[in-house]
Amino acid sequence: MKTNLAAALIFLFAVSFASAEEKRFTVPVDGSPVCGPPTAAVTIIEFIDFQ
């Protein structure tokens, strides 16, 4: 059972990683609060709902 679970997790990780590379969106961040240099290699945008 542990081997099946490990195999399933590895498969899901590989599939999600491959599909994440295919989907790229440009999100304008002008006027938004930012942390770090604008020339950073990676941009992480977090959407939070505090309700």
C-alpha positions, -999 to +999 in steps of 0.1 A: +000+000+000+028+024+008+044+018-026+012+025-044+008+057-025+043+068-031+040+060-068+007+080-070+022+110-053+052+109-077+029+107-107+007+136-094+038+157-088+052+150-123+019+157-140+013+189-120+048+201-127+045+195-165+011+212-167+024+242-147+051+248-172+026+249-201+003+275-184+019+310-181+000+341-177+011+377-176-005+395-146+000+432-144+013+442-109+016+480-116+005+499-085+004+468-063+025+463-032+056+443-040+086+429-022+119+425-040+135+437-072+113+442-103+139+422-124+135+390-103+136+357-122+104+345-105+072+364-096+048+348-071+013+363-069-008+352-040-046+357-039-060+356-004-096+358+008-099+367+045-136+360+048 
